[in-house]
């Protein structure tokens, strides 16, 4: 979209682009945001943006440090990366 590219250029930003038609580039983030919404956002009501921001920060910390994943051999993402870097 030309208007979007112009706004990015005015601010000195570079647009992130993948190969045309490659939807897999965003798969990891799409999955994270779907999980965030289903495990946090849809379950609570927030009275102000500050409550939402605080809850998101807490959830990201939980997601990275405490939430276990069967795909990561029952470890949290931080535990898995720490284990992988120590071998």
Helices and strands as residue ranges (DSSP letters): H 2-10, G 23-26, H 27-39, G 41-43, H 49-65, G 70-72, H 77-86
